[in-house]
Amino acid sequence: MSRDAVKSGSQLKGMLLLVLLVLCSYWIFIDTYRINAFNIVPHDDYAPYLLYIVGEDGGKMPGSPFAYRALSVAVAVPFYYVVPVYKFSLLEDIDTEYLRAIGALAMVSYLSILISCVLIFLIVTRQFRGSASAGLVGALGTVLLMQFSGYKGVDPVAIMLICLLIYNSRNLAVFAVLILLSAGFNEKISLVFSIAMTARYIFAREQRVLPYAALSITAFGICLLARVVIEIPGNEHQMQVQSFISNALANIGNLVSLKRFILEIVPVTTISILCVLAVKEHRENTAVYGRYFSVTDVSVLIGYVLVMLAVGVRYNTGRLVMFCAPFYIPLAAIHIERLARGLRPASSLP
């Protein structure tokens, strides 16, 4: 088969994947828009912040830590002006501009999920040299896992950036720009990479990741510095180091409830299973997989959960643990696809 034919086939698969993703996920935009418009479930409402940024009446600056995620909201500004306002017959006495802001943020959330799926597909097929089928498993799995995240807010934007950083984790220049910009998007982006890269440097003795670790820690430091220098009221307990142990013990002590089981234990267990599958697949072919994944990446999940328990994000650990998912989904998808087809790992083939 000629190189042109192979390239054409790859492009066709890419187009089919995109069409499939759109067909499988377009409802996320409609669902997010409707849920936020009717305020059906509790969620972080960034619509007033968007109105504040564009200078409309009804806009206001949110409290901490939401106000520090300005870029996650600012990316919705173009959509605020181009996404049509859809009104609901049963929704009365609501400001049109507020609805417009909700629609813009819902579109950003949806597009971020879509781009995350494409990036996971590319990580599977290009970085890890997995099959297109495995890439599809990873992409569609990402759509499903996003339901655990705060997709009604701005979490998908941060998760998309994490996927983009993983995709460029061997391109220092691009990584540097993205990780430093992430300080204006969401503090948890630099947190997960600070844990990942530091663990790789210390425990896996990967010397090449030292600048990546330094950049990640610097970006997280910028986030902390912003909260100290630019004082915005709200969630002050998250910065009180002396209360971390008591917060963690209180959170652990309240785990036994149906609400905690659904919102925290199930999501954390799901990501833990993906982590185990990723490690198992990594051990089958470390020569290929080791360039973009390390066994020490387990520390991302462990360290992140401990931080969330310490700062006291009650009932949100399960949602926030999705920030770790992009580290494990690609190799887990390869492992799942290989098991489904009954294939032996590449390292065991004669």
Protein Blocks (a to p, Z undefined) as FASTA:
>chain_A
ZZklmmmmmmmmmmmmmmmmmmmmmmmmmmmmmmmmnomagcddfklmmmmmnopghiac
dddfklmmmmmmmmmmmmmmmmccdddfklghiafklmmmmmmmmmmmmmmmmmmmmmmm
mmmmmmnopafklmmmmmmmmmmmmmmmcfklmmmmmmmmmmmmmmmmmbmklmmmmmmm
mmmmomklmmmmmmmmmmmmmmnopaklmmmmmmmmmmmmmmmmmmmmmcceejklmmmm
klmmmmmmmmmmmmpcfklmmmmmmmmmmmmmmmmmmmmmmmmommlmmmmgcfklmmmm
mmmmmmmmmnopghklmmmmmmmmmmmmmmmmmmmmmmmnopacfklpZZ
